[in-house]
Amino acid sequence: MFFFRDVIGHDNLKRSLIATVQSGNIAHAQLFSGIAGIGKYALAMAYARYIHCTHRGEDDACGECPSCQQYNALSHADLHFVFPMIKNKDKKKLHCEDYRREWCEFISKSSYFGLDQWLQSINAENKQALIYSEESEEIWRKMTLKSYSSPYKIMIIWLPERMNIECANKLLKLFEEPYPNSIFLLVSNSPDELLPTIKSRVQQISMQALSLDTIASTLQASYGLTEMDARAVSHLSGGSFLKAYESITLNEENKQFFDMFVQLMRLSYARRIKELKSWSEDSAELGRERLKRFLSYCNRMIRENYIYNLAQPELNYMTAEEAQFSTRFAPFINERNVQQIVEILGSAENDIGQNANAKIVLFDLSIKLILLLKN
């Protein structure tokens, strides 16, 4: 696990990273960015393993040296992890180090994961995960310590956009004037949400979405899908292997979101205010993180229905059930309302993320949809 050979695609980038190690020209702070589920974290881990490996091959770590053995157990003393977390009620877990055992268990199960899976694994319930200001002190402490078994100390920061402002500001000097042989690998899904002052201090590595052929061939080889099924799944993935994997494993949440979307649109079109109020109250029970995912799903479905009107199936990325619903719903999404609907869904998602009252946000959204769907 966490070898270059295990990372799907990105062959040119792998060669480029390997060359930095072989030439001794490793940037002290690097930002791996791109959409979720394309292997950014897996690549950062493979890169860290290769840097620490004492018997490197031409294209990968050896897998056998003491350093690699420690990577196999995720116990390397000079490898540090930072990630979004929640503070538990009794305040016994205030730093990422307090979650290290859970984190190592989590990433050992799969190289491709998202924030939702991580929150579920630690039973975060409705709480939002952040990288808190206290973490900056831990980061400074760890990176100022003398390395144990390697010339390099490496810290991998997953989703740095989840750092609160105070934490981010405290790290600026560390990124600008790093301690000798310290390396920061930042892995971000939303680099635009990072402070500009942080982005200006790191080497940016933009990772592209995976090709549909790459995803399809991996699904065939690893999960035994037929060529036709693999291509259908890859078409829906949007270049994310995580999305492709989720579509062939657990579709329960997507099915729930689809049912909620259909109910919302039907009730809004029929102007059934009382039932929309009940829908808003029930939906608010999902919790903030799941509600944000639902509203993002709604936004995607609105765009897909708008494109559906073009009668070019190759441009649509919907399941059969979604497409069947769109045969009746798509005519109501047109140039007169699509932009406004997308905007109110985006605003609702942002409001939920800012801790607004979910019931009020959803009911307000449904009232606005009543007017727009009649347009």
Stockholm file with secondary structure:
# STOCKHOLM 1.0

chainA/1-375         MFFFRDVIGHDNLKRSLIATVQSGNIAHAQLFSGIAGIGKYALAMAYARYIHCTHRGEDDACGECPSCQQYNALSHADLHFVFPMIKNKDKKKLHCEDYRREWCEFISKSSYFGLDQWLQSINAENKQALIYSEESEEIWRKMTLKSYSSPYKIMIIWLPERMNIECANKLLKLFEEPYPNSIFLLVSNSPDELLPTIKSRVQQISMQALSLDTIASTLQASYGLTEMDARAVSHLSGGSFLKAYESITLNEENKQFFDMFVQLMRLSYARRIKELKSWSEDSAELGRERLKRFLSYCNRMIRENYIYNLAQPELNYMTAEEAQFSTRFAPFINERNVQQIVEILGSAENDIGQNANAKIVLFDLSIKLILLLKN
#=GR chainA/1-375 SS CCCGGGSCSCHHHHHHHHHHHHHTCCCSEEEEECSTTSSHHHHHHHHHHHHHCSSCCSSSCCSCSHHHHHHHTTCCTTEEEECCBCCCTTSCCCSGGGGHHHHHHHHHHCSCCCHHHHHHHTTCTTCCCBBCHHHHHHHHHHHHSCCSSSSCEEEEEECGGGBCHHHHHHHHHHHHSCCTTEEEEEEESCGGGSCHHHHTTSEEEECCCCCHHHHHHHHHHHHCCCHHHHHHHHHHHTTCHHHHHHHHSCCHHHHHHHHHHHHHHHHHHTTCHHHHHHHHHHHGGGCHHHHHHHHHHHHHHHHHHHHHTTCCGGGCCCCHHHHHHHHHHGGGSCTTTHHHHHHHHHHHHHHHHTTCCHHHHHHHHHHHHHHHHTC
#=GC SS_cons         CCCGGGSCSCHHHHHHHHHHHHHTCCCSEEEEECSTTSSHHHHHHHHHHHHHCSSCCSSSCCSCSHHHHHHHTTCCTTEEEECCBCCCTTSCCCSGGGGHHHHHHHHHHCSCCCHHHHHHHTTCTTCCCBBCHHHHHHHHHHHHSCCSSSSCEEEEEECGGGBCHHHHHHHHHHHHSCCTTEEEEEEESCGGGSCHHHHTTSEEEECCCCCHHHHHHHHHHHHCCCHHHHHHHHHHHTTCHHHHHHHHSCCHHHHHHHHHHHHHHHHHHTTCHHHHHHHHHHHGGGCHHHHHHHHHHHHHHHHHHHHHTTCCGGGCCCCHHHHHHHHHHGGGSCTTTHHHHHHHHHHHHHHHHTTCCHHHHHHHHHHHHHHHHTC
//
